[in-house]
């Protein structure tokens, strides 16, 4: 009860500061994205990972990860253990999940599912993971394999089913398990033909949700800016930070190539970075809508979204329900 009360009190502070457009904040971030690795085994058509330069690819040292968690556990509620790469490629990933879980943080991650064999499934559950989503994209083999290049539809479905079977055998509610699809061209036609058949393959298994979300343009790296409607300052700058595998801290998950580094956790604390000159200056520019010279924000479609009470609609409900997927 106290954890829930504390969550909503902190959320109220975030909302007040966001609405009043404060740029130097009295609280610390409530959410983190930590990137165990930027390496991925797929080359998905909508993902800019395949365009990362060799120097941008690597994996986080376990000692650095623990340093981040030791600090974050004092103020963050949840940690997303993924970003640009496939986290299951990191040899210490299960230890990372366990360490964050034992520090009292809600643990989440996304996976393409292609590497989740029996052993990894059991280790994930035993590590204390709270929630994860299979990024899937396609209700049939043709659609899926066109989007998820280098993946095999039947093998991945089999791995998801086996994970859910293990979860059912052990009578577990967690980790909350989702299948997430991006509304790519062709998915609607695929859904009309194949969704019912696809869903039936998980009948009787503890899959919590299948959902389709609209694509975004990775701050202009993929596709064009959506039709501009209502400008809303990026909520990310008032509630979260992103940490690359090498310790570099970024203001937003959309800054895929690290164009606006705020600092490095090897040299500074997250608390120092959260309100440093670069972060405050970025919030000020976002508030003024002075974004033309920002390589990420100036091209990002996430700044143009429908709102409720001045907050982007897609995030408000998730925040209130503590379901910030």
Residue pairs with C-beta under 8 A, 6 or more apart in sequence:
4 322
7 30
7 77
7 322
10 27
10 30
10 77
11 30
11 319
11 320
13 26
13 27
14 27
14 30
14 238
14 239
15 311
17 25
17 26
17 27
17 238
18 233
18 235
18 238
18 239
18 310
18 311
19 310
19 311
21 233
21 287
23 280
23 283
23 284
23 287
24 275
24 280
25 238
25 274
25 275
27 75
28 74
28 75
28 76
28 270
28 271
28 274
29 75
29 76
29 239
29 240
29 241
29 270
29 274
30 75
30 76
30 77
30 78
30 239
30 240
31 76
31 77
31 78
31 79
31 80
31 239
31 240
31 324
32 68
32 72
32 76
32 78
32 79
32 80
32 240
32 241
32 242
32 243
32 270
33 79
33 80
33 82
33 83
33 240
33 241
33 242
33 243
33 253
34 60
34 65
34 68
34 79
34 80
34 81
34 83
34 243
35 60
35 82
35 83
35 84
35 85
35 242
35 243
35 244
35 245
36 59
36 60
36 65
36 81
36 82
36 85
36 87
36 90
36 92
36 93
36 96
36 245
37 58
37 59
37 60
37 85
37 86
37 87
37 89
37 90
37 245
38 49
38 52
38 56
38 57
38 58
38 59
38 83
38 84
38 85
38 244
38 245
39 57
39 58
39 59
39 85
39 86
39 89
40 47
40 49
40 50
40 84
40 85
40 86
40 89
40 112
41 86
41 89
41 112
41 114
41 115
41 150
42 86
42 112
42 114
42 148
42 149
42 150
42 151
43 49
43 50
43 149
43 150
44 50
44 112
44 137
44 147
44 148
44 149
45 146
45 147
45 149
45 184
46 147
46 182
46 184
46 215
46 222
46 223
47 218
47 222
48 218
48 221
48 222
48 256
48 257
49 84
49 85
49 256
51 221
52 84
52 257
56 257
56 258
57 85
58 245
58 246
59 89
59 90
59 245
60 90
60 245
60 246
60 247
62 92
62 95
62 96
64 247
64 265
64 266
65 92
65 96
65 99
66 99
67 265
68 243
68 265
68 270
69 79
69 99
69 100
69 103
69 105
70 103
71 269
71 270
71 271
72 79
72 103
72 105
72 270
73 103
73 104
73 105
75 271
76 105
77 105
77 106
78 105
78 106
78 107
78 108
78 130
78 324
79 100
79 105
79 106
79 107
79 108
80 108
80 109
80 110
81 87
81 93
81 96
81 97
81 100
81 107
81 108
81 109
82 109
82 110
82 111
83 242
83 244
83 253
84 244
84 256
85 245
86 111
86 112
86 114
86 115
87 93
87 109
87 110
87 111
88 111
88 115
88 116
88 120
89 115
90 96
94 120
94 123
94 124
94 126
94 127
95 127
97 107
97 109
97 124
97 127
97 128
97 129
98 127
98 128
100 107
101 107
101 127
101 128
101 129
101 130
102 128
106 130
106 131
107 128
107 129
107 130
107 131
108 129
108 130
108 131
108 132
108 325
109 129
109 132
110 132
110 133
110 134
110 135
110 180
111 132
111 133
111 134
111 135
112 134
112 135
112 136
112 148
112 151
112 156
113 134
113 135
113 136
113 156
113 159
113 160
114 151
114 152
114 155
114 156
114 159
116 124
116 159
116 160
116 163
117 159
118 162
118 166
121 159
121 162
121 163
121 166
122 166
124 132
124 163
124 175
125 166
125 167
125 170
125 172
125 175
129 174
129 175
130 174
130 175
130 176
131 174
131 175
131 176
131 177
131 178
131 325
132 175
132 176
132 177
132 178
133 177
133 178
133 179
133 180
133 325
134 156
134 160
134 177
134 178
134 179
134 180
135 180
135 182
136 144
136 148
136 156
136 160
136 179
136 180
136 181
137 143
137 144
137 147
137 148
137 181
137 182
137 184
137 187
138 144
138 145
138 146
138 147
138 148
138 153
138 181
138 187
138 190
139 181
139 187
139 190
139 191
139 193
139 194
139 195
139 197
139 198
140 153
140 190
140 193
140 194
140 197
140 198
141 153
141 154
142 190
143 186
143 187
143 190
143 194
144 151
144 153
144 156
145 151
145 152
145 153
146 186
147 184
148 156
157 201
160 179
160 202
160 207
161 201
161 202
161 205
163 177
164 177
164 202
164 205
164 206
164 207
165 205
167 175
167 177
167 205
167 206
168 204
168 205
168 206
172 206
173 206
176 208
177 206
177 207
177 208
178 207
178 208
178 209
178 210
178 211
178 325
179 202
179 207
179 209
179 210
179 211
180 211
180 212
180 213
180 325
181 187
181 210
181 211
181 212
181 213
182 212
182 213
182 214
182 215
183 212
183 213
183 214
183 215
184 215
187 212
191 212
199 210
202 210
215 222
215 223
216 254
216 300
216 301
216 302
217 223
217 224
217 225
217 226
217 299
217 300
217 301
218 254
218 256
219 252
219 254
219 255
219 256
219 295
219 296
219 297
219 299
219 300
219 302
220 295
220 296
220 298
220 299
220 300
221 256
221 257
225 299
225 300
225 301
225 304
226 301
226 304
227 304
228 304
229 304
229 305
229 306
230 304
230 305
230 306
230 307
231 289
231 303
231 304
232 303
232 304
232 305
232 307
232 310
232 311
232 312
233 283
233 286
233 287
233 303
234 252
234 286
234 297
234 300
234 302
234 303
235 311
235 312
235 315
236 251
236 252
236 253
237 251
237 252
237 279
237 282
237 283
237 286
238 283
240 252
241 249
241 250
241 251
241 262
241 270
241 273
241 274
242 249
242 250
242 251
242 252
242 253
242 255
243 249
243 250
243 265
244 250
244 258
246 264
247 264
247 265
247 266
248 258
248 261
248 263
248 264
249 261
249 262
249 263
249 264
249 265
249 270
249 273
250 258
250 260
250 261
250 262
251 260
251 262
251 279
251 282
252 296
254 296
254 300
254 302
255 296
259 295
259 296
260 278
260 282
260 294
260 295
260 296
261 278
262 273
262 276
262 278
262 279
263 272
263 273
263 276
263 278
265 273
268 276
273 279
282 294
284 290
285 291
285 294
285 297
286 297
286 303
291 297
291 298
291 303
292 298
297 303
302 312
305 312
305 313
305 314
306 312
306 313
306 314
307 313
308 316
309 316
315 324
317 323
318 324
318 325
